[in-house]
Each structure stands twice: as C-alpha cells, then as structure tokens.
Amino acid sequence: MKNKKLTLLLVLIDWFSAILSWGTFFYFRKTKIEEVEFTTNETFYQGLIIVPLIWLFIYLLQGTYSEVKRLYRSRIIGLTLTGAIFGAIFLFFFLLLDDEINGYKQYYDSLLLLFLVHLFSTIIPRFIFVSILVKKIHKRKFGFGTLIIGGSQKAVDVFNEITNLPKGTGNLFKGFININGVDRLLEDKLPYLGHIDEVEKVLSEHDIEEVIVALESTEHDKIKNIISRLEGGEVKIKVLPDMYDILSGSVEMTNIFGALLINVNTEVMSIWQRTVKRIIDISVSIIALILLVPVFFILSILVKTSSPGPILFLQERIGKNGRVFKIIKFRTMYINSEKNGPQLSSTDDPRITKIGRLMRKTRLDEFPQFFNVLIGDMSLVGPRPERMFYINQIAAIEPQFLQLTKVRPGITSWGQVKYGYAENVEQMLDRMKFDLLYLKNRSLSLDFKIMLFTILIVFKGSGK
C-alpha cells in the first residue's frame, strides 16, 4: 500500500476516533459530572466539527502523518499520549472553560474525563493499525524500496545480514549500483541498476525510499560526495559505521533486530517547525497577493512603458529534489537579453531597464513569487533557485551545492541578504557558503531574522 493511502487511512481513523471521543465525553460529562439529563446544544454540534480538526492539526504538528510506514508501536503510544495531554488542555480552555459550572471540581473532572476518553478512543485503533503494519513488515510483505550503493564483498555482507535476520526490517531491495563500474558481486542476488552517476534517475524510476551505502574502507573518501548528492531529500540514507563511530556513540539504532547502520539525518528543523513554516508561507502569500494588488498594478504599468515586451518574466529553475518549475518575476531586462545563451547580470548590466534597476535594488521584481510560494514551488525563506546550466557548473567545483536543491527554494535567503545577486560562478560559490550555513541551522527564528533584513533591504533600496 502506498504511503499516501496509509496516511489517509490513519487520518480517517483519527477523525472518527475524535468524533467518537467528543460524543462520549459530552454524554458522560452531562450525566455523570453535571448530573443532568443528556441534551445536545450548540457546543456539542460545534465540537463535532471543530474538535476533530483540532486533533488532526495537533497530530500534524507532532509529525504523526509524515512517515506513516515507519511508525512502530512504542512511538505511536508516545505520540498519542503526548497529543492527548496537550490536546485536552487546549480544548479545555478553548471550548469548555466558559461553560456554566457548579464548582471548580467539575472543571477538573471534565479535563480528566476529556483526556481519558480521547486517549483510549484513539490509542486502541491506532495500536491495531500500527501492529498490522509492523507484522507485515516483519513478514517482509511490506516495507521501503531500498537501494544498495556498492557491489563489493562489503555490500554482499550487508545484504546477507539484513535478509537473514529473523524479522524483516522493512528493506525491500530493488537492486544495487556501484561506484567504479566493476564490482558486481551482488549481481547474483540483486539486479544491477547502473553506475553512481545515474543515482538520481535510479531513485526516481524504482521508487527508492531508503539507500544503504555499503563501501569498502578504502572507498570512504567517496561517501561525502555521495551523501552530498542524496541528503536533504525524501530518501533515507544509512551508512556502515567504523569503530570510531561506535566508540563515539554516533550510531543511531531504531530496531534492536536490525543491522548495525548509521542513519544519516540532516534535517535540523523539527516536524512541527516545518509544518508551521509551510502554514506561514501560505498565510503570508495569500495576504501579500491581496494587499499588493495596487503595487502590482503600478509596477505592471511601469514595466510595460519602460520597454517593449511582457510584464512578467518566467524562467525554468530547479526546485526541491530537482523538480523543474517556472519562477515568476517582473521583467527587469530588455527582451532577447540571453540570445547568446545564459548570462548572469552585473551591476552595470546594459540589459537591465531603468525601472528594472530600481526593482532589483528594492527586490520588487521578486514579489510575484508569492504565487510560487502559494502553490508550493518555493518558500518565503530558502536557498535561491538556480538554473540547471549553473548548477552543473557549480556542482562540478563543489558537490555540496547539490544539498541546496534538496529543500524548497525561497524568495529570499541568507546568501541573498548577505551577498545579493551573483555576477559569476565564483560569486555564486561565495553566496553558497551562506546558504549552506542556513541549511545546517534552519529554524523559524532564523527565518524571521532573514525576512526582517529582507524587509529592510526593500525599504532602503540597498539590494545588490
């Protein structure tokens, strides 16, 4: 079963559990705590609509629905318990605190009842759901499409260790790729899917969800480049630990029956922060697109009268996980400015119109990208999206640049604030340092700081 279907199924289970728990709570509160006849009222019907939405939002912030296939029983119990505690307290103050009562004891009893009823109404169907998933994984009937990088004896040993475990770990091996084009000792066990240069294509075509890097110790210098190409995306990366990793305690184990592997996790933003970040992206974009209508109208007139050509400029850029999208900007250059091929702009670039120069200094040309943010191509804050033409040049010099293509690009970035527009590949590499720092230190507070400095640049007109 696909992950989206599993997620939808769990959402529906939680939805019906929330409706059941609210109805049960309301009934027992009236008959047992308040000791009155059970009758429905406006609060009851409001709760049937609002309460399930609140619970689903809490679970979304927790990350319950981010990787449903990787849930296990102890984790779902912990998520349900913490969610029930915070959810019950929130609902108590949001829906119940204004109700008429005959004493504060009824408040305490209502809060405890709400917590217990929702906890047990939710945890039982959830536990059954996850238990079925875990059982199928242990029987190797269900799991994650897995790719092995490496074809030497080390890769064979890892494959044999995982497949010979008494319980399946969820790894459904689709094949392997190698890094030298020679080692193919795994070929009698798994299909050979190609060379490391084709890894992105292999991941896409074979629906790979997990990668195990199984290289010989003499090949460890190549692990950095491999991880740089893969990390930050939706694929889980695992590598073999050496003795130093084990002694330093950097080996992360989530399954006591599993092989000894290190989970390479570069996601520094917690799930709730990522969820809030996307909510802020959507909310701010909607507000901006509405409030900026007069500004868009004036800028459209200025662009149209400044030189012949369209008002908006659309160009293909590389987004999250290499997905191509069309970025939207106000046109700041004369038409046919790249008739001789891709060119970066410079400070005194004659291709830039007079109004275009002003818009670039104030970043007004970027404002239509709020629509890109709204539809999910971009974020308010993130590494600036580049064209594949320049990505190939930069990655050939510094492979770490590919990490920036694993996250949603932004209207503004740390590199954009600190450095401005790049005029050549060397300056792009300099700006990349700031964006890599952002990537390793992402947080909502850092996003707010970058947005604040961007607003100052807009009002000062000090952009480069």
C-alpha positions in Angstrom: 0.0 0.0 0.0 1.3 3.4 -0.9 2.3 5.8 1.8 -0.4 8.4 0.8 -3.1 5.8 1.2 -1.8 4.7 4.6 -1.6 8.3 5.7 -5.2 8.9 4.5 -6.4 5.8 6.3 -4.7 6.9 9.6 -6.2 10.4 9.2 -9.7 8.8 8.8 -9.1 6.6 11.9 -8.1 9.6 13.9 -11.1 11.6 12.6 -13.7 9.1 13.6 -11.9 8.5 16.9 -12.1 12.2 17.6 -15.8 12.3 16.8 -16.5 9.3 19.0 -14.5 10.6 21.9 -16.2 14.0 21.8 -19.7 12.4 21.8 -18.7 10.0 24.6 -17.1 12.8 26.6 -20.1 15.1 26.2 -22.6 12.4 27.3 -20.7 11.3 30.4 -19.9 14.9 31.4 -23.6 15.8 31.4 -24.9 12.6 33.0 -22.0 11.8 35.5 -20.3 15.1 36.3 -23.1 17.6 36.0 -25.8 15.0 36.8 -28.3 16.4 34.4 -30.3 14.9 31.6 -28.3 14.5 28.4 -29.3 17.0 25.8 -27.3 18.3 22.8 -26.6 22.0 22.4 -24.6 24.4 20.3 -21.3 23.5 21.9 -21.9 19.8 21.2 -22.5 20.4 17.5 -19.7 22.9 17.2 -17.4 20.3 18.8 -18.4 17.6 16.2 -16.9 19.9 13.5 -14.1 21.8 15.3 -12.7 19.2 17.7 -11.6 16.6 15.1 -9.9 19.4 13.1 -8.0 20.5 16.2 -6.9 16.9 17.0 -5.7 16.4 13.4 -3.8 19.6 13.5 -2.1 18.6 16.7 -1.1 15.2 15.2 0.1 17.0 12.1 2.4 19.2 14.2 3.7 16.1 16.0 4.7 14.6 12.7 2.4 11.6 13.1 1.4 11.7 9.4 4.9 12.4 7.9 6.1 8.8 7.7 3.3 6.5 8.5 5.1 3.5 7.1 7.9 3.9 9.6 5.6 4.1 12.7 6.1 1.5 15.4 4.1 0.6 18.5 6.1 2.4 21.2 6.3 5.6 19.0 2.5 5.7 18.3 1.8 5.2 22.1 4.1 8.1 22.9 2.7 10.3 20.2 -0.9 9.5 21.3 -0.2 10.1 25.0 1.6 13.5 24.5 -1.0 14.6 21.9 -3.9 13.7 24.3 -2.3 15.7 27.1 -1.7 18.9 25.1 -4.9 18.5 23.1 -7.1 18.0 26.2 -5.6 21.1 27.9 -6.1 23.2 24.7 -9.7 22.1 24.2 -10.5 22.6 27.8 -9.5 26.3 27.6 -10.8 26.7 24.0 -14.3 25.1 24.3 -15.1 24.2 27.9 -13.8 27.0 30.2 -16.8 29.3 29.6 -19.4 26.7 30.4 -21.6 27.2 33.4 -20.5 25.0 36.3 -21.5 24.4 39.9 -17.9 24.3 41.2 -14.3 24.1 40.1 -14.2 20.4 40.8 -16.4 19.9 37.7 -13.7 21.7 35.7 -11.0 19.3 36.9 -13.3 16.3 36.4 -14.1 17.4 32.9 -10.5 17.9 31.9 -9.6 14.4 33.2 -12.6 12.9 31.5 -11.7 14.5 28.2 -8.1 13.3 28.4 -9.0 9.7 29.3 -11.9 9.3 26.9 -9.9 10.7 23.9 -6.7 8.8 24.9 -8.4 5.4 24.9 -10.7 6.1 21.9 -7.6 7.0 19.9 -4.9 4.7 21.1 -6.8 1.4 20.6 -7.5 1.8 16.8 -4.1 3.4 16.3 -2.3 0.5 18.1 -4.2 -2.1 16.0 -3.4 -0.1 12.8 0.4 0.1 13.6 0.5 -3.5 14.8 -0.8 -4.7 11.4 1.8 -2.6 9.6 4.6 -3.9 11.8 3.5 -7.5 11.4 3.5 -7.1 7.6 7.0 -5.6 7.7 8.3 -8.4 9.9 6.9 -10.9 7.4 8.6 -8.9 4.6 5.2 -8.4 2.9 5.5 -4.6 3.2 8.3 -2.1 3.5 10.5 0.5 1.9 12.1 0.3 -1.6 15.8 0.0 -0.8 18.9 0.6 -2.9 22.4 -0.6 -2.1 25.3 1.6 -3.2 28.3 -0.7 -3.6 28.9 -4.0 -5.3 31.9 -5.4 -3.4 32.0 -8.1 -0.7 31.1 -5.5 1.9 27.8 -4.9 0.1 27.2 -8.6 -0.1 27.8 -9.0 3.6 25.3 -6.2 4.4 22.7 -7.7 2.1 23.1 -11.2 3.6 23.0 -9.8 7.2 19.7 -7.9 6.6 18.0 -10.7 4.6 19.0 -13.4 7.1 17.5 -11.6 10.1 14.6 -13.5 11.7 12.3 -10.5 11.3 12.2 -8.2 8.4 13.4 -4.6 8.9 11.3 -3.1 6.1 14.0 -3.2 3.5 12.6 -4.4 0.2 15.7 -4.4 -2.0 15.2 -3.2 -5.6 18.8 -3.5 -6.7 22.3 -2.0 -6.4 24.5 0.4 -8.1 28.3 0.7 -7.9 30.8 3.5 -8.0 33.6 2.0 -10.2 31.6 0.1 -12.8 33.5 -3.1 -11.9 32.4 -4.6 -8.6 29.2 -6.6 -9.2 29.4 -9.4 -6.6 25.8 -8.6 -5.7 24.5 -9.3 -9.2 23.5 -12.9 -8.5 21.3 -11.6 -5.6 20.0 -8.3 -6.8 19.5 -6.5 -10.2 22.3 -4.2 -11.3 20.7 -0.8 -11.8 23.6 1.3 -13.0 26.5 3.5 -12.0 26.6 6.1 -9.2 26.4 8.8 -11.9 22.8 7.7 -12.6 21.7 7.5 -8.9 19.1 10.3 -9.2 17.5 8.6 -12.1 17.5 5.2 -10.4 15.9 6.6 -7.2 13.1 8.1 -9.3 12.5 5.1 -11.6 12.5 2.4 -9.0 10.6 4.3 -6.2 13.5 4.1 -3.8 12.8 5.2 -0.2 16.0 4.1 1.5 19.6 3.9 0.5 22.3 1.9 2.2 25.9 3.0 1.4 28.0 -0.2 1.7 31.5 0.7 0.6 34.9 -0.8 1.4 37.1 1.2 3.9 39.3 2.2 1.0 36.3 4.0 -0.6 35.3 6.1 2.4 36.6 9.2 0.8 33.8 9.0 -1.7 31.0 8.8 0.9 31.0 12.5 1.4 30.2 13.2 -2.3 27.5 10.5 -2.4 25.8 11.9 0.7 26.0 15.4 -0.6 24.1 14.3 -3.7 21.4 12.4 -1.7 20.9 14.1 1.7 18.2 16.6 2.3 15.7 14.8 0.1 13.0 12.4 1.0 15.2 9.3 0.7 16.6 7.9 4.0 20.4 7.3 3.9 22.2 4.7 6.0 26.0 4.1 6.1 28.2 1.4 7.7 29.8 2.6 11.0 33.5 2.2 11.6 34.9 1.5 15.1 35.4 5.3 15.8 31.7 5.9 15.1 30.7 3.1 17.5 33.0 4.4 20.3 31.9 8.0 19.9 28.3 7.0 20.2 27.1 8.3 16.8 25.4 5.1 15.8 21.6 5.6 15.9 19.6 2.3 16.3 15.8 2.3 16.0 15.4 -1.5 15.7 17.1 -3.9 18.0 16.8 -6.7 15.4 18.3 -4.5 12.6 21.8 -4.4 11.1 24.4 -2.0 12.6 23.9 1.1 10.4 24.1 4.8 11.0 21.1 6.9 10.0 22.3 10.0 8.2 19.8 12.6 9.3 20.5 16.2 8.1 17.0 17.6 8.9 17.6 20.2 11.6 14.1 21.6 11.7 11.7 19.6 13.8 8.4 18.4 12.1 6.3 21.0 14.0 8.6 23.8 12.8 8.4 22.6 9.2 4.6 22.4 9.4 4.4 25.9 10.9 6.8 27.2 8.3 4.6 26.0 5.5 1.5 27.4 7.2 3.3 30.8 7.4 4.3 30.5 3.8 0.7 30.0 2.7 -0.8 32.6 5.0 1.7 35.4 4.2 1.5 34.7 0.5 -2.3 35.0 0.4 -2.2 38.2 2.4 0.6 39.6 0.3 -1.1 38.8 -3.0 -4.2 40.6 -1.8 -2.6 43.7 -0.3 0.0 44.1 -3.0 -2.6 44.4 -5.8 -2.2 48.2 -6.1 1.6 47.7 -6.1 1.4 45.0 -8.8 -0.8 47.3 -10.9 1.6 50.3 -10.7 4.7 48.1 -11.4 2.9 46.5 -14.4 2.4 49.9 -15.9 6.0 50.9 -15.3 7.4 47.7 -16.7 5.1 47.9 -19.8 6.0 51.5 -20.5 9.8 51.1 -19.8 10.5 48.8 -22.8 8.6 46.5 -25.3 7.9 43.1 -24.0 5.8 41.1 -21.5 5.2 42.4 -17.9 6.2 39.1 -16.3 9.3 37.1 -16.8 9.0 33.3 -16.5 12.1 31.1 -16.3 12.8 27.5 -15.6 14.5 26.9 -12.2 15.4 23.8 -10.2 13.3 23.3 -7.1 13.1 20.8 -4.3 14.6 17.4 -5.1 15.5 18.6 -8.6 11.9 19.3 -9.7 11.7 21.9 -12.5 9.3 24.8 -12.1 8.9 28.3 -13.6 9.8 31.2 -11.4 7.7 34.3 -11.8 9.3 37.8 -11.7 8.6 41.2 -13.1 10.7 41.7 -16.2 13.7 43.8 -15.5 15.6 43.3 -18.7 15.1 44.1 -22.4 13.7 41.2 -24.4 16.1 38.8 -26.0 18.8 39.6 -23.4 20.0 36.0 -23.5 20.0 35.3 -27.2 23.6 34.2 -26.9 22.9 31.8 -24.1 22.5 32.0 -20.3 24.2 35.0 -18.7 24.3 36.3 -15.2 23.6 40.0 -14.6 26.1 42.5 -13.4 26.0 45.8 -11.5 26.1 48.0 -14.6 24.5 45.5 -17.0 23.2 47.3 -20.0 20.5 44.7 -20.5 18.7 46.0 -17.4 16.0 48.6 -17.9 15.9 51.8 -15.8 12.8 50.6 -13.8 14.3 47.2 -13.7 17.4 48.6 -11.9 15.2 50.2 -9.3 13.1 47.0 -8.8 16.2 44.9 -8.4 17.6 47.2 -5.7 14.3 47.1 -3.8 13.6 43.4 -4.6 10.2 44.5 -6.1 10.8 42.2 -9.1 10.6 39.2 -6.8 7.1 40.0 -5.4 5.2 37.8 -8.0 7.0 34.8 -6.5 4.4 34.9 -3.6 2.4 32.9 -6.1 5.2 30.4 -6.5 5.2 30.1 -2.7 1.4 29.6 -2.6 1.4 26.7 -5.0 4.4 25.0 -3.3 7.2 25.7 -5.7 9.0 27.9 -3.2 9.1 29.1 0.4 9.4 32.6 1.8 12.9 31.7 3.0 15.3 29.2 1.5 18.3 28.9 -0.9 17.7 30.9 -4.1 16.7 28.6 -7.0 19.2 28.4 -9.9 19.1 27.2 -13.5 20.5 23.7 -14.3 23.0 25.4 -16.5 24.7 27.0 -13.5 24.0 24.1 -11.1 26.1 21.8 -13.2 29.0 24.3 -13.3 28.9 24.9 -9.5 28.5 21.2 -8.6 31.5 20.3 -10.7 33.6 22.6 -8.5 31.8 22.0 -5.1 29.4 19.0 -4.9 28.0 20.3 -1.6 26.0 22.8 -3.7 23.6 19.9 -4.6 22.4 19.9 -1.0 20.7 23.2 -1.7 18.5 21.5 -4.3 17.1 19.1 -1.7 14.9 21.7 0.0 12.3 24.1 -1.1 13.9 27.3 -2.6 13.0 30.7 -1.2 12.1 34.2 -2.3 14.9 35.4 0.0 17.8 33.6 1.6 20.7 34.2 3.9 23.0 34.3 0.9 20.8 36.8 -0.9 20.7 39.1 2.2 24.4 38.9 2.9 25.7 38.8 -0.7 22.9 39.8 -3.1 22.8 38.8 -6.8 25.8 36.9 -8.0 27.5 38.1 -11.2 29.6 34.9 -11.9 30.1 31.3 -10.8 32.8 32.4 -8.3 30.4 34.7 -6.6 27.7 32.0 -6.6 30.2 29.8 -4.7 30.7 32.6 -2.2 27.0 33.1 -1.8 26.6 29.3 -1.4 28.5 29.3 1.8 25.8 31.4 3.5 23.0 29.2 2.1 24.8 26.1 3.3 25.1 27.7 6.8 21.3 28.3 6.6 20.7 24.7 5.6 22.6 23.4 8.6 21.0 25.9 11.1 17.4 26.2 9.8 14.8 27.3 12.3 11.8 29.5 12.4 13.7 32.2 14.4 16.4 32.3 11.7 13.7 32.6 9.0 12.2 35.6 10.8 15.6 37.3 11.0 16.2 36.8 7.3 12.7 38.1 6.5 13.3 41.1 8.7 16.6 42.0 6.9 14.9 41.5 3.6 12.2 44.0 4.5 14.9 46.5 5.5 16.5 46.0 2.1 13.2 46.6 0.3 12.6 49.9 2.2 16.3 51.1 2.0 16.7 50.0 -1.7 20.1 48.7 -0.8 19.9 45.4 -2.6 22.8 44.3 -4.9 
